[in-house]
């Protein structure tokens, strides 16, 4: 089986399988030590220049007495960890060993799905924050098994059997409330999650607008998730609180990203124009705009454009074999490709200079954690089954936050 397994999971097919429907992380540049020698050590250091030399003057002596310098900053971005286990029972393997199906085909299929699930998680988190929340609970009554999220896209983080916890905080401080909730079913179109019991029975102190987390994803106490777009492109004026070691209040727009308030009811295409204008004002030229399909609606009827294919990025700077179809339009003289992504929050849009973003990792992300032992599976210690462990040691970095725009929608 050894040769077959190695060929089936060559790096190219793994990347294609992982990023097939995950457009944001698929389009990002990817770096890892093995393939291009650029990532290793403790963290990824991301330098950024945010200011040109100043102190010019009409007076020669004044200008010559100055000690001007360009302004530089640097983010020391650490890696985050995430893990997933895939399990195939031994009876299934034995039952297929003498039939037409290859004995290990059910295992390989299940491991494929595990890899896809982990890539989905990566793409989901890439739109959000390192605190780890998936959304907020809008319920005002808790004597019910049904939770409604403020963002229907938040349901893509959840599957039947998952365990959720609640907190009044967003995961960057504080702690979770006592108690847990077990998912019985997920209604993605409605943006609701049904539990095996009432919310009040699982978490007695549950309150409206609580943040919702997968168990052990609460950043402040359990370990931070990857830093997503909402970490790099802030909603409010920044304070001097360091982000990966950098004070972003020195130049809030250049170091903390641009923002547009689209909550006033403006049509979506007008909000898009405002986003491009904001970027243009800082000399930026965003080339990809991400939005949830629910937000786009009949946009193609309002904007003239054409369908184009953007190629995903593999490790080492190569283009992957897959591409994503987007709607390319002209906004204020800029060619921007609109990408719909189900993982994007429904009340957000992001206009990005995609070349400014890097997903870096130790090894590939996601990957099979046994790969250094030339295998993707092993007998499970606690079950009559074979298991595969999937995960990544990765994070996302931005070389130019001020070239990217975060818009809130109504």
N, C-alpha and C positions, 0 to 999 in steps of 0.2 A: 504493500500500500504506500510505501514511502515516496516513490517517484510520483505517483498520482497526486498525492497530497501537496507536494512541493509545486507541481505545475499548476494545480487548481488555485493555489493561493499565492501566485506570483504577485509582486507589488502592484503592477498595473491593474489587474482585475480586482484586487482588494480596494484600491482607491475608487475605481469606477463603481463597485458595488456599494461602497459607503456613501458616496456623494451623489448618487443617481438623482435624488429628488431634493437634495439639500443645497440650495443655490448659494446662500451666503458663504458658508465655509468652503463650498466647492470652488467659488471664484477667487477666494483669497490666495495670495502667495503662501507657499508652505515651505518651511525650513526644518531640517533635522540634521543632526551631526553625521549620521551614517552616509547620507547621500550627497551632502555638499560641504561638510566640515565647518558649518557656521554656528552650530548650536551645541553647547555643552556647558559644563560647569554649573554654577549655582542659579543663575538667572540670565534672561535675555536683556541686554542693555540697549535701550532705544534712544539715541540722541536726537535732538530736534533743535533747529535754529528758529527762534521766534521774534528776533529783532535785528535790524541792521545798525551799523555804527551811527551814532547821533552826535550832538554837540557841534553841528556846523554853524557858521556865523558869517555875516557880511564883513566882519572885522577880522583881518588876517591874524593878528596877534591872539585874539580870543580863540579862533579855530585851532591855532598851533599850540595853544596852552592846554587844550582839552586832551583827555585820555580816553578816546572812544573805543568801544569794542562792540562786535556783534553780540547778541544775547543768545546764549545756548542753554538748553535744559536737557535732562535725561531721565527716562523712566527705567527703573530696575524691576522688570516684570518677572515675577516668579512663576513657576509652573504649578498648575492645579492637577489633582488626581481624580480619576473616576473609574469605577470597575463594574463589570457585569458578568454574570455566570450563566452559561448555557448548559442544559442537561438533557441527555437522551438515554432512556432506560435500556438496560441490557437486553430485556425481553424483546424490544423492537429490533435490536441488532440481530439477535438470534433468529427471530421469526422471519427475517428477510434474507438470512444467510444462504438458504437453499432454493430461493425463488428466482424469478427473473431479475429482480432488483438487486443491485450491488449491496452487500451487507452494510456498508458504511454510508450509503447514500442518504438515509434519513438523518444521520448525524451531520453530514456535510450541509444538508439543506437547513437544518436547525442552526448551525453555526453561521451560515450565511445570514439568516434572519437576525441572529444576535449581533452581528457586525452592523447590519442595517439599523437595528434599534439603537446601537451606541452612536452611530453617525447622526441619527435623528436627534438624540439628546444633545450632541455637540452643536448642531445647527440651532436647536431651540434655545440653548443657553447663550449662544452668540448674540442674540437679540436683546438679552436681558442683563441682569447685574450679577456680580460675584456673590452677592448675599444669598442667592439660591432660591428666591421665591418664584412661584409659577403664576401667581395672580393674587387677587384679593377677593374675599368672600363678601358678596353684597346682601346676603340674607339679613333680615331683621328678626326672623323667628327661627329658632333652632330645635324645636320639637318636630323635626323632620329629618328624613334620611337624604334629602336632596340639597346639595350646595350649588348656588349660582355664582359663577366667577364674573368679575368685572371685565374680563377679556376672554372671549370664547376660544382664542388661540391657545390659551393656557392649558386647555384640555389635552393638547398634543403631548404634554409631558407625562400623562397618566395612563396607566393600563389597569385592567381588572386585576385585583389582588394586591395592588400597591398600597402602602400605608402612608397616610398624610398626617402632618402636624400643623398647628396654628401658632401664630405669634402676633403681638401688637406691633412688633418691629420688623424691618425689612431684611434682617439677616446680617446686617453690618454692625449690630450692637444688640444688647438684650439677650433674651432667652425664649424658648418655646413654652407654650402653655402645657400643663399636665394633661396627659391623655393622648390617644391616637384615634384615627379614623381609617377603616379598611374599605377600599373601593370595591363595590359590587358591579358597577357598570359605568360607562362614560357616554354622555350624549353630546357629541362634539358640535353638532349643528346648533343645539340650544345653549351650549356653553355651560352645561351642568354636569355634576358628578353625583352619582347615587352610591350611598354607603350601605354597609351591612346592618347598620343600626342608626338611630337618631344622632344628629350632630351633638346635641346636649348630653346624650349618654356617653359619647366617646370623649368629648372635651367639655367639661362642665362650665368652664369660664369663657366659652366661645363668644365672640362679639362681632358685630357688623364691621366690615372693612378690615378684619384680621387678614394678615398675609398668610398664604398657604404654601407649604413646603412638602416635598417628599421627605420621608423620615431620614434623618442623618444628612440632610442637605442644607441644614441651617448654618450658614457660613461662619458666624461669629464663634460658635461653640463646636461645630463638627468639621470645619475645614471649608475654605472658600471655593466656590466654583470658578470656572474661567471668567475672565473679565470681558463682559459683553459690550455691545454698542451703548447701552444706557450708562455704563461706567465711564466710557471715554467721551461721550457726547452728553453733557449734563443738562438737566432741565432748569436749573436755577443758577444764580450768580455764585461763583465758587468762592470758598473761604480758603484760608491758608493751610487747611488740613491736607497733609501730604497724600498723594496718590502714587503708589509705587516709588516712594521717596522723593517726589517732586511737588513743590508748591505751585499749584496751577493758578493761584490768584494773581501771580505776577503779570499774566497776560491771559485773562479768562477765555477769550475767543480762540486764540492760537493754541493754547494748551488744553482747553476744555471743550472745544467744539462749538458749533453754531446751533441756534435753535430758532424755530418758527412756531408761533402760537396759531394753530388752525382750528381752535375750539369755537370760533365765533360763527361757524356755519358757512364759511366760504366754500364754493365748489372745489372739489379735489384738484382739478387742473390748475386753479388759481393758487392753491396752497403749494403745488409743485413749482409754479413760477416764482413764488416768494422764496422758496428754498434755494432755487438756482441763483436768484438775485442776491440773497445773503452770501452765498459762496463766492459769487462774482465780485462782491464788494471787498473780499479779502484776497482777490487774485486767484481763487481756486476754480477748478473746472470739474465738477463731479460728473462721472460718466455712467453710473448705475443708480437707479432709484428702486428701493425695495418697499413693497407694500403687501398687506394681506389681500387676498382675492376679494374679500367682503368690502374692502375700502375702495377697490378699483371700479366695481360695478360696470357702468356703461361708458367708462372713460375713453375707450377706443372710438366711440362715436363723437367725442368732443375734441379729440386731438388727431390731427393728420400724422401719419407715421407709417412705418413698415416693420414687418417681423424680421428679426435677425437672430443669429445663433452666436452666443458667447461661449467659448471653450472653458471648461473647468481646468484648474491648475493641479498638477501632480507635484510630488516632492522633487527638489532639484531644479525647479524652474521650468519643467517640461509641461506642455499642454496635455491634458488627459484625453482619453478617447471619447468622452461624453461632452455634450454641450447643452446649454439651456436656451430655450426660445424666449426672447423678450421683444417688447414693443418699442422700437426706436423712434423718438420724437425730437422735435426742435423746440427747446424752451429758451427764449431770450437769446438766441444765437448759439446755444450749446446743444450738441447732440447727446441725448441722454437715453439710455435703455431702461425701460420700466420692467422690472421683474416681479411677478407675483409669487409670494412664498407663504404657505399656510402657517408656518411657524412664526411669522412676523406678527407682533401685537396688532390687533384689529384697529386700535386707535392711534397708531403710529405710522410714520413714513420716514425713511432714511435715504438721503441723497449722499452717495459716497464716491470718493475718489478711491476706487477699489485697489489701486496699486499702493495706496498708503497703508494697507492692512496686511498683517502677516499672522498666520497661525504657526507657531513654532512648537516643537515637541522633542522629547527624548524618545527616539524611535518614531514610528509613524503614529498617526492618530486618526481613527482608532487602530488598534493592533491586537493580535493574539499574544497574550503575555507569556506563552511557552515557546515562542518562536526561536529563541536562542538554543533551545534543546531540540530543534528540528522537528517539532511536532505542534499540532494545534489542539490536541486533546489528550486526556489521561483518564484512568479509572478514578471515579469519585470516591473519596474516603468514607462519606457518610450516606451513600446511596448505592443501590444496585444499578449503576449507570456509568456512562462516560460523561465527562464534563470538559468544557472549554472555558477559559477565562479570557475575557476581552476587556480592554480599557485603554487609557492613554495618560501620559504625563505631558500636559500641553497648556498653552494659554494663547491669548490673542493680544497683539500689540499694534499700535497705530503710530506711524511716523509723522503724521500731520493732522492732528485732530481738527485744526482750524480750516481744513479743506473739506469737512464733512458736516452734514446738517441733520438734526433730529427735529421732526415736526410732530406735535401733538394734534390729534384730530378730535372732532366733536363726538 
